[in-house]
Structure formats: C-alpha cells, structure tokens
C-alpha cells in the first residue's frame, strides 16, 4: 500500500498531512526541507515593496474588506494568500484529459486558477478542486472569464487516462483542463513554479499550491490548501474575491460568508447527521456513552480502490457488532468533497445489496475536522467517554479490523 503525504502550509513552515498504514497513528511532524526551500523562493519573490507595475505592493490583495482579511488571517484553517508580485507566469504546454495539447498562454484574457494536483490523491487535492469549482460558481456569469487549470503532481500516474480518471471521479471532466505529460515535461513545470514533488520509500510528497494568474499572464497570488474540510467554502470565497479583483468591472462575489474559523465537532459531542442509506431508519446520531467505530469515506475512492467490495465486506463487521462483540459501525460520507449532493446515494444504489450499517452524510465537514480526518478512508474508534482510542487510514481486511477494535 502506498503512502501519500500532502504538504500543508502552517504559519511559516510546512508540516505533512500523512496517510500512514499503521494502526495507531500519532500526528507526525516531519520537516520537508526541499518543499520549504523551493516554495520559500516563490513567496519571497512577492514580498518586496512592489514592482514597477505595482508600486504599492498590493497585487493579489483581492476584494476582501478589512474585517474579512483580519478574519481570514486569524483562521488557522485558511491560507489568505501571499502575493507573487505580478511576475510573468512560466508558460506550460502539456496534454489535457482529452489528450489535447494545451498551453497556458492560450488563456490570456482570462483569470487562470492553476493548481498542482496528484492524480490519485485522497487527501488534500479533492479539497483544492472543490474550492476551485465553487470559486468560479460564486462569480456567476463572470465565471466564464475564469479558467480552471490543473497540473499533475504525481510522478507515478502521468498518463492521459490517469488525469481523465481523476477528472471523471470528481465530476470535473468539463470543468477544467487537467494537464499531464512525460516525467521530464512535468518536472520542468514543477521546477518553473517552485513546486516540490518527490518520492521517498513509496511516499509521494507535493506542495499543495494553487496560483491565481491575471488576464495578462502574471502570477498574482499563491495559496496553499489546508487539510480542513469545513473551510472549503471559505477558501472558495477568497479565491473568488481574488479573481473578481482581476476581472473587468470587479464582479460581485455571490457568497459573503464569515471567514472566521469554523470549529470541528469532535467525538465528545453529540451530533445528528442526515442518513443516506444502510441500517438507519432516520437521522444518524453519534453520541458519547457507548463505544462506536466511525468510517469516513467518499465515493470518488472508487477511482483508486475497489470501493464496492470494501463497503460490502464491512457488512461482516456490522453483523459481529450487532451480536454484541464489537463497537457498532457508522459510515460517514464526506459530502463536502463529493461531486454532487446525490453522489453517495446514487453510488450506493449500484452496490447490488444493502449495507448492514448506517451511512450518514457530513454535509459541512465539521465532523471530519473534529475527528481529525486526514485521508479517505479514515477509521476512528471512539470510547464510551468520547475519546478516539484508535485510528487507521486505508482499507483493512474485516478480520484485521475486528482484531484491532477488540484490542483497542
């Protein structure tokens, strides 16, 4: 099983969000010096007092009010962005998901939102792409002047079929152009944009960077996606505000939500979630008082695993739990990253047989954040006192899951 790490921006340094195939997973802080050095170069390029075309050094400031900017700056789950000073964006010529040759310069006249995305990512990349799509939607008709662009950041999955599979799984086939090429071509683009991509012992690291490029082809702002589900909509609003500031007439952004931090809902709190399918006759309630096992997932996991087989196999665990030998199982679909609100319900209808455990929807992402979800799938065993006593990322054989739950 491969291990992925997506770098997160935290203050002035990077920390990795890990997908680790072990049963007890402490939060590890492993410095990635290459990423720090490379992106520091990009950030420092935008930290001077200004340029000839931007003497005040305000390029990339967006249209946020002072109170919004202060709220965003104080929100640990958001990167409010760093100016890149308006330097010309290096050109890119690669193949999109349809096998068509595309170049960055052909989008002159549009605002380009450019993201570096692992084509098999199950951690931070789906949060990035959802925020990109939402940002363009917030601009209404003016969104037609915004081009969404991705560059593959997975050196082991670089085929046109790989970027098409990701685009299809996230309902983005016609939403963006997801570019790929030979390893040498991709490496040249990563270097040009100061993106760290490396493989160590089967682990893929990449800088989760997202850049806004103005209609004249200049780099304006860089953002680093945070591993936080509840802030996806806030990140979209910040992106939309930045794009609006660069478009003619500065169109209004449809959403004006607060950018203050949205707290997670942890296992020590009671929460009621809407049921999607499974053994629930009504809303699904998670509450302290008895042990329970929560499994977070999303339907787009079908791109990288046999999701159907894994979900059906968990029926065996659910039957053992009903017999009183194990904590009950609840599956939670991370609806904040699904391509549509109906995605999970539609997918579960294709399984061919019912699930023996309830499936709920985390529509806001607050549950995932409160439970510390860093990847999909993510298992968390909660004690009667509301404490997470065991967590695991990645699928497990049911026998191994039963053993782990008993031991924990």
C-alpha positions, 0 to 999 in steps of 0.5 A, a space after each residue: 500500500 502506498 503512502 501519500 503525504 500532502 504538504 500543508 502550509 502552517 504559519 511559516 513552515 510546512 508540516 505533512 498531512 500523512 496517510 500512514 498504514 499503521 494502526 495507531 497513528 500519532 500526528 507526525 511532524 516531519 520537516 520537508 526541507 526541499 518543499 520549504 526551500 523551493 516554495 520559500 523562493 516563490 513567496 519571497 519573490 512577492 514580498 518586496 515593496 512592489 514592482 514597477 507595475 505595482 508600486 504599492 505592493 498590493 497585487 493579489 490583495 483581492 476584494 476582501 474588506 478589512 474585517 474579512 482579511 483580519 478574519 481570514 488571517 486569524 483562521 488557522 484553517 485558511 491560507 489568505 494568500 501571499 502575493 507573487 508580485 505580478 511576475 510573468 507566469 512560466 508558460 506550460 504546454 502539456 496534454 489535457 484529459 482529452 489528450 489535447 495539447 494545451 498551453 497556458 498562454 492560450 488563456 490570456 484574457 482570462 483569470 487562470 486558477 492553476 493548481 498542482 494536483 496528484 492524480 490519485 490523491 485522497 487527501 488534500 487535492 479533492 479539497 483544492 478542486 472543490 474550492 476551485 469549482 465553487 470559486 468560479 460558481 460564486 462569480 456567476 456569469 463572470 465565471 466564464 472569464 475564469 479558467 480552471 487549470 490543473 497540473 499533475 503532481 504525481 510522478 507515478 500516474 502521468 498518463 492521459 487516462 490517469 488525469 481523465 480518471 481523476 477528472 471523471 471521479 470528481 465530476 470535473 471532466 468539463 470543468 477544467 483542463 487537467 494537464 499531464 505529460 512525460 516525467 521530464 515535461 512535468 518536472 520542468 513545470 514543477 521546477 518553473 513554479 517552485 513546486 516540490 514533488 518527490 518520492 521517498 520509500 513509496 511516499 509521494 510528497 507535493 506542495 499543495 499550491 494553487 496560483 491565481 494568474 491575471 488576464 495578462 499572464 502574471 502570477 498574482 497570488 499563491 495559496 496553499 490548501 489546508 487539510 480542513 474540510 469545513 473551510 472549503 467554502 471559505 477558501 472558495 470565497 477568497 479565491 473568488 474575491 481574488 479573481 473578481 479583483 482581476 476581472 473587468 468591472 470587479 464582479 460581485 462575489 455571490 457568497 459573503 460568508 464569515 471567514 472566521 474559523 469554523 470549529 470541528 465537532 469532535 467525538 465528545 459531542 453529540 451530533 445528528 447527521 442526515 442518513 443516506 442509506 444502510 441500517 438507519 431508519 432516520 437521522 444518524 446520531 453519534 453520541 458519547 456513552 457507548 463505544 462506536 467505530 466511525 468510517 469516513 469515506 467518499 465515493 470518488 475512492 472508487 477511482 483508486 480502490 475497489 470501493 464496492 467490495 470494501 463497503 460490502 465486506 464491512 457488512 461482516 463487521 456490522 453483523 459481529 457488532 450487532 451480536 454484541 462483540 464489537 463497537 457498532 459501525 457508522 459510515 460517514 460520507 464526506 459530502 463536502 468533497 463529493 461531486 454532487 449532493 446525490 453522489 453517495 446515494 446514487 453510488 450506493 444504489 449500484 452496490 447490488 445489496 444493502 449495507 448492514 450499517 448506517 451511512 450518514 452524510 457530513 454535509 459541512 465537514 465539521 465532523 471530519 475536522 473534529 475527528 481529525 480526518 486526514 485521508 479517505 478512508 479514515 477509521 476512528 474508534 471512539 470510547 464510551 467517554 468520547 475519546 478516539 482510542 484508535 485510528 487507521 487510514 486505508 482499507 483493512 481486511 474485516 478480520 484485521 479490523 475486528 482484531 484491532 477494535 477488540 484490542 483497542 
